[in-house]
């Protein structure tokens, strides 16, 4: 791990953010083999407080190692993970209305972020399904603290890909 390069990248990305926005470091799969705890420590020293992981177990590992900020579980967690999500104050990604209802029925208070499908077509509640989004926000035991989407072609600069990204952003704001 090149810690100087990581710090440089964090500084560069942070300088691009608008006022009121913050970075969330993705440290899933052991920070892609670089060491989740080491990368989280470096990120925290650079001012990053929030992290994303693949599983509830990865989130628990960060919590037990002293990470205090928001920890977002990107992967699917079933009802059996609800006690961990609640106990360790992990924020679970909700990928569908059915997923939200499953977690809600556990009775555990869980913070969630809603994944909105704006065109990637992998996971998420359709941006156009406002009724389903509303049902997620009105569950009894889930507290929606955020929502996000996956931009399918944001790194590509062709006119078609830029148009696709702009359309996904428009859809996301319409859903929000």
C-alpha positions as CSV (number, residue, x, y, z in Angstrom):
1,X,0.0,0.0,0.0
2,X,1.4,3.4,-1.0
3,X,0.1,5.5,1.8
4,X,1.4,8.7,0.2
5,X,-0.6,8.0,-2.9
6,X,-3.7,7.2,-0.9
7,X,-3.4,10.5,1.0
8,X,-2.8,12.4,-2.2
9,X,-5.9,10.8,-3.8
10,X,-8.0,11.6,-0.7
11,X,-6.8,15.2,-0.9
12,X,-7.6,15.5,-4.6
13,X,-11.0,13.9,-4.3
14,X,-11.8,16.0,-1.3
15,X,-10.9,19.2,-3.1
16,X,-13.5,18.4,-5.8
17,X,-16.4,18.1,-3.4
18,X,-19.0,20.8,-3.0
19,X,-19.6,22.4,0.4
20,X,-21.5,20.0,2.7
21,X,-20.3,16.8,0.9
22,X,-17.9,14.3,2.3
23,X,-16.0,11.2,1.0
24,X,-17.0,7.7,1.9
25,X,-14.1,5.2,1.6
26,X,-15.0,1.8,0.2
27,X,-13.0,-0.7,2.1
28,X,-14.9,-3.9,1.2
29,X,-13.0,-7.1,0.6
30,X,-10.2,-6.1,2.9
31,X,-9.9,-2.8,1.1
32,X,-9.5,-4.7,-2.2
33,X,-6.6,-6.6,-0.6
34,X,-4.8,-3.6,0.8
35,X,-5.9,-4.1,4.4
36,X,-9.2,-2.7,5.6
37,X,-8.1,-1.5,9.0
38,X,-4.9,0.1,7.7
39,X,-6.7,1.9,4.9
40,X,-9.5,3.0,7.3
41,X,-6.8,4.4,9.7
42,X,-5.2,6.4,6.9
43,X,-8.5,7.6,5.7
44,X,-9.6,8.7,9.2
45,X,-6.3,10.6,9.6
46,X,-7.1,12.4,6.4
47,X,-10.6,13.4,7.7
48,X,-12.7,10.6,6.1
49,X,-15.3,9.4,8.7
50,X,-17.6,7.2,6.6
51,X,-16.9,3.8,5.1
52,X,-18.6,1.2,2.9
53,X,-18.2,-2.5,3.2
54,X,-19.6,-5.6,1.5
55,X,-21.0,-7.5,4.4
56,X,-22.3,-6.9,7.9
57,X,-19.4,-9.0,9.2
58,X,-16.9,-6.6,7.6
59,X,-18.7,-3.7,9.2
60,X,-18.6,-5.4,12.6
61,X,-14.8,-5.8,12.2
62,X,-14.4,-2.0,11.6
63,X,-16.6,-1.2,14.6
64,X,-14.7,-3.5,16.8
65,X,-11.5,-1.8,15.7
66,X,-12.8,1.6,16.7
67,X,-14.3,3.1,13.6
68,X,-17.1,5.4,14.7
69,X,-18.5,7.0,11.6
70,X,-21.2,5.7,9.3
71,X,-20.5,2.2,8.0
72,X,-22.6,1.4,5.0
73,X,-23.1,-2.3,4.1
74,X,-23.4,-2.4,0.3
75,X,-24.2,-6.1,0.0
76,X,-27.4,-7.9,0.7
77,X,-28.0,-8.7,4.4
78,X,-30.9,-11.1,5.2
79,X,-33.0,-11.1,8.4
80,X,-30.4,-13.1,10.2
81,X,-28.0,-10.1,10.1
82,X,-30.5,-7.7,11.7
83,X,-29.2,-8.1,15.2
84,X,-25.7,-7.3,14.1
85,X,-26.9,-4.3,12.0
86,X,-28.7,-2.9,15.0
87,X,-26.1,-3.7,17.7
88,X,-23.1,-2.3,15.8
89,X,-25.0,0.7,14.3
90,X,-24.4,-0.4,10.7
91,X,-26.3,1.2,7.9
92,X,-27.7,-1.4,5.5
93,X,-28.3,-0.9,1.8
94,X,-31.9,-1.7,0.9
95,X,-32.0,-3.1,-2.6
96,X,-35.8,-3.6,-3.0
97,X,-39.1,-3.1,-1.3
98,X,-39.2,-6.8,-0.5
99,X,-35.8,-6.5,1.2
100,X,-37.0,-3.5,3.2
101,X,-40.1,-5.4,4.4
102,X,-37.9,-8.4,5.3
103,X,-35.7,-6.3,7.5
104,X,-38.6,-4.3,8.9
105,X,-40.3,-7.5,10.1
106,X,-37.3,-8.4,12.3
107,X,-38.4,-5.7,14.7
108,X,-34.8,-4.4,15.0
109,X,-34.3,-0.7,14.6
110,X,-32.0,-0.4,11.5
111,X,-30.7,2.5,9.6
112,X,-30.8,2.0,5.9
113,X,-29.8,3.7,2.6
114,X,-32.0,3.0,-0.3
115,X,-30.3,1.9,-3.5
116,X,-32.2,3.5,-6.5
117,X,-31.9,1.9,-9.9
118,X,-31.6,4.7,-12.4
119,X,-30.3,2.6,-15.3
120,X,-27.6,0.2,-14.2
121,X,-30.3,-2.5,-13.8
122,X,-28.5,-4.6,-11.3
123,X,-30.0,-3.8,-7.9
124,X,-32.2,-1.2,-6.5
125,X,-35.7,0.2,-6.4
126,X,-36.7,1.6,-9.8
127,X,-36.4,5.4,-9.8
128,X,-39.9,5.5,-11.3
129,X,-41.6,3.4,-8.7
130,X,-42.4,6.2,-6.3
131,X,-45.0,4.1,-4.4
132,X,-42.4,1.5,-3.5
133,X,-39.9,4.2,-2.5
134,X,-42.5,5.8,-0.3
135,X,-43.3,2.4,1.4
136,X,-39.7,2.0,2.3
137,X,-39.6,5.4,3.9
138,X,-42.7,4.6,6.0
139,X,-41.6,1.3,7.4
140,X,-41.9,1.0,11.2
141,X,-38.4,-0.2,12.1
142,X,-36.2,1.1,9.3
143,X,-34.9,4.6,9.3
144,X,-33.9,5.8,5.9
145,X,-30.8,8.1,6.3
146,X,-29.7,8.2,2.7
147,X,-30.2,7.0,-0.9
148,X,-27.8,6.4,-3.7
149,X,-27.5,5.1,-7.3
150,X,-24.8,3.5,-9.4
151,X,-23.8,5.5,-12.4
152,X,-23.1,3.0,-15.1
153,X,-20.8,5.0,-17.4
154,X,-19.6,8.0,-15.4
155,X,-15.9,7.2,-16.0
156,X,-16.3,7.3,-19.8
157,X,-16.3,10.5,-21.7
158,X,-18.0,9.7,-25.0
159,X,-21.0,11.9,-25.8
160,X,-23.3,8.9,-25.5
161,X,-21.9,7.9,-22.1
162,X,-22.1,11.5,-20.8
163,X,-25.7,11.7,-21.9
164,X,-26.4,8.4,-20.2
165,X,-24.8,9.7,-17.0
166,X,-26.8,13.0,-17.1
167,X,-30.0,11.0,-17.6
168,X,-29.2,8.8,-14.6
169,X,-28.5,11.9,-12.4
170,X,-31.8,13.4,-13.6
171,X,-33.7,10.2,-12.7
172,X,-32.0,10.1,-9.3
173,X,-33.1,13.6,-8.4
174,X,-36.6,12.9,-9.7
175,X,-36.7,9.9,-7.3
176,X,-35.3,11.9,-4.4
